[in-house]
Amino acid sequence: MSCNAYCPLGCRIPGILFLFSFVVSVSFSVAFATPPWADTLLSFNALDPVPGFNQPKHDLGAPVGGSVYAVNNSKIHSLGRPGPAPGSYVLLKFTTPVEDHPDNIDGYDFIIYSNSFWAGGNPYRKWCEPALVEISEDVNGNGIADDPWYLIPGSRGLDRSVLPWGMANPNPPLAGNILNPNTDGTEYDWGYAELNPTVQEYLDNYMRPDDPFTVGLTPGSGGGDAFDIRWAVPVDETGDPAGISRFHFLRISAFINAVDGALGIVSPEIGGVAAVARDLDTDGDGILDDYEIRVSGTDPLRPESTVLALEIPEVYGGSPAGTLLGTAADSGGNAISLYSSGLRTGARPFNCIVDIEDADDPAPELTLAGLEKSGACRLFSSSEPDFAAAQVQHARFTIAYTADEIAGLDEAALQPFRYDGSQFTQAAIEDIVRDVDANLIHFRSQYAGLFLVAAPPGSGDGSTHGGEILLNAALERGQVGAPGTLVPVTSGVILASDDTVVPDGTLFTVSTTLGTIVSADMDGGAPGIQIAAMAGVIQFELRCETQAGTAWITAISQDSLLHGKLALPIDPGAATGPVEIYPLYPNQKAPGPAAFISDQITDAFGNPLAAHQTLTLVVEGGQLLGSDARPDLPGFQLLPINGSLSFSLRIDTAGNDDIARLFLDLYADPEATELIGSAVFLFDVVPVPVVGVLGLLLIIVMVTVLGARRFLAPSRQVR
């Protein structure tokens, strides 16, 4: 194993320098190739940009995403509206040109990220404010955008005549609250910026394009709008009719000239531009080589030098507590695995850079009482050295040892120690499992760092080998509570190494990552909960507590030769209120459709509802659109996404001349007895839906409280 990064020029360079701080951490100083993002702002002009968002520097560097139904506006630049020359635009430069490389994923070459989103979570209905895209190569090499320009016409076949004054919103609409008229899973519009959402960072997703021709989000993509350089055509006679194969300069311009009396102008918002990665993963670690070279600084030739996720966005399946987030392993079997501890909050990283290396004993003069050091010493480096601080479970480490490394030691008593800069310690090390059949020792640790294996003197490799303990839970799922569900756990018949049933009284250490083992401890002098076998079987009970997720239940013999593991899902409790429901974007009109979203809905202990837990929505003054999630239950059932509801409905306008009223009641149960949220909205009635503009930037004003029967039911007029 090596600690060198891969140089795109073909050489080996000391690109990743791991400076190991033996106090608490492993830190990185990484030398990167040129990042894949637009990196230079050349010029811009903005006519009436959205106040507070006129920062063109936000177009540089990596994007910051939210979700398909709720944007993150922390790194967004409002271009402004079309108008007098030079109009509203931003001109960016890539130091490393964007190439029309034949290996680029699916033939796309670059991605523009923005703050579009799916209205009501429906990929056929979007909120977007598109922009026109032009590219130019620095042919003369002077660093100035004075070479021929090429424009991407997009699905509407536009040319530069729409600039700088812009054009009216076409029919079907291209900007605002748009509905895809296609019903076959294909997109009606493509080839413009700000058509598709930008999702949260996850591994290398910001260099993976979304398919612009297919409704929905391409798995593994970060969203955004993908473009092929070959779509570009010359804007005038100075350009090559055959087009170009690469570019340095990118110009993004506002071109929809639409104004709403209440909300103002249609103004595209941009949050970054990325080159698409080549579809190449040399070491098979699941991370594209270009991302490793240009972003993470990891080695694309070594799978153990890689990127692991710290959480999984809901659009990719989510990561409730206990979810495996990823594993990095070398060819020898050494590995590090990360597991979710549930909902993460606050400003936080989403990726973790890791590496695994052979290492030497950093303090050979230090001894361990009654133990001898082995030659198995590994450095597990991590950009997040404290996994508790990173809001994930303690990492699971695996050290693969050789016979030579443990010569003269008792294999059945091997145990790991972490060097903290002054001593070898077992603080924050837990769940040690020895797999002597495979010459592996597994354990969990709160900290990354340098680990060394030690044991009492013995005969070395060749200890009596053990086997697996089969664990079974009496319930398929537990549920949180105070107290929560009591779950009996029973093993199969446990066999010793000679295939005989283990004797009565043989002790096993049992543990769980969630909940508490409540069975009596049969040996208070030994660490952990000890359960004695009877007739070759162990039985114990787990009490679910207040955290939902996946409980990993383990049973290990005291010599660590026999071991078993069981995953038990622990569901959140019933939903609790008050729950706020609000329009997904302002300026919705009756009859709609109108889209809504809720706050994150939790149980009494703060656990977000699971994706299979239904809620009942009762509507007066409108009709819900979409399918009932559980038609076998009474009422209209909705399923949460990442703990929140998103839904659309059509508003009744019969008998309403100017204002339509909509009443929403949300219940935790199908029988509609546990009211957890309620709202009343007032909508202007218009013959057809009015195209809106920038969503999520205006405050919805609460007006009248209608009816004492409503639980937390402010009446809000949607303007």
FENFENQUI-V743467 format. One line per field, one symbol per residue. phi: phi as a letter, one per 30 degrees, with the letter a starting at -180 (. if undefined). psi: psi as a letter, one per 20 degrees, with the letter a starting at -180 (. if undefined). burial: I if it has 24 or more other C-alpha atoms within 12 Angstrom, else O. A space follows every 50 residues. Layout:
phi = ???
psi = ???
burial = ???
//
This chain:
phi = .bcccccddjccbddccdcdcddbbbccbcccdeddcebbccaabbchdd eibcbddddciddbccbdbadccdbbcddjcdleecicabccbcdcddcd ddceehiccabccabdaddiicddbbcabdbdcbbacdddicicdccecb ccdidcidbdddccdibdddbdecbjdccdddbcicddcaibdicbdccd eahcddccddddccdjcdeidciiccbcedddbddaddddedibcabccb ccbdbccbbceccjcdbdbcbkbbdddddbbdcidicdeddddcbdidcd cbddcabcdcaceedcjibdejdddlbcbcddjdabbcbdcjdcbidadc bbcbabbdbcedbdddcceibcdcddbbcccadcdcddddibdedccbcc ccdddceicdddcdbcbcdcjbacbcdicahdbccddchbbcacbdcdkc cbcbadeacidkdedcaccdcbcdcdbcbdlbdcdccdbbcddccddcic dddejdcbdcabdbibdcddddaddcdiccccdbhibcbabccdcccdkc dccbbbddcidcabbbcbdcdddddbcdcdcbddadidbddjdccbbcdd cbddciddeddcddbccccbjabdcjcddbddcdiccccdchiccbabac cdcdicdbbccbcbbcbdbddhccdcaaabbcbdcbdbdcddbecicccd ddcddcjdddchbddbddb
psi = qrkqrppiiirpqmhooooooigirprpopoqrprjqpipogrrpoolrp pikmnihiiqaqrordriiorojimqpoharqbqpjaprporqpgpqpqm piiqpjjqhrppqakrrppjjoiipqoqnqqqpqqqqmgikjjqmjrqqp qohahjlraiiiqiiarqpapqqhqbnqpoiqjjjqqhqrjqqlhqqprq pockhijpqqoiipqapppiqjbaoqqphiipqqiaiiqphiarirqhqp ppqpionppphhibqooqpqjqpqqqqqmpngikjipqghghgifhjroi iohinapqqiqpqhhjirmrpipphrppqriiiqqppqqqjbpqrapqqi qpprqpqqrqoimiiprppjqqqrjnpqooqpinhohghilrrpqpqppp qrhhhjpjqohijqqqqppjhhrpqjpjprlpppnhgjlqpqrqqhqrbp pqprrrqajbpjqpqbaqpoqpqhqhqrqramraqpoppqrappqahjjq pqqqipqppqrqhqapoiqppiniiqqapppqqpkjqqprqpoqciprbp popqppqhjjhpqqqppopoqraqqqaqpppqqhqrkqqpjbqpqqqrrp praijjpqqriioqqpppppjrpqqaqphniiqqropqpqokiqqprqrp ppipjoghppppppppqiqhilhnpiqqqpqppppqhqpppaborjiqpp ppdqoopiipommppppo.
burial = OIIIIIIOOOOOOOIIIIOIIIOIIIIIOIIIIIIIIIIIIIIIIIIIII OOIIIIIIIIIIIIIIIIIIIIIIIIIIIIIIIOOOIIIIIIIIIIIIII IOOIIIIIIIIIIIIIIIIIIIIIIIIIIIIIIIIIIIOOOOOIIOIIII IIIIOOOIIIOIIIIIIOIOOOIIIIIIIIOOOOOOIIIIIIIIIIIIII IIIIIIIIIIIIIIIIIIOIIIIIIIIIIIIIIIIOOOOOOOIIIIIIII IIIIIIIIIOOOIIIIIIIIIIIIIIIIIIIOIOIIIIIIIIIIIIIIII IIIIIIIIIIIIIIIIOIIIIIIIIIIIIIOIIIIIIIIIIIIIOOOOII IIIIIIIIIOIIOOOOOIOOIIIIIIIIIIIIIIIIIIIIIIIIIIIIII IIIOIIIIIIIIIIIIIIIIOOOIIIOIIIIIIIIIIIIIIIIIIIIIII IIIIIIOOOIIOIIIIIIIIIIIOOOIIIIIOOIIIIIIIIIIIIIOOOO OIOOOIIIIIIIIIIIIIIOOOOOOOOIIIIIIOOIIIIIIIIIIIIIII IIIIIIIIIIIIIIIIIIIIIIIIIIIIIIIIIIIIIIIIIIIIIIIIII IIIIIIIIIIIOIIIIIIIOIIIIIOOOIOOOOOIIIIIIIIIIIIIIII IIIOOOOOIIIIIIIIIIIIOOOOIIIIIIIIIIIOOOIIIIIIIIIOOI OOOOOIOOOOIIIIIIIII
//
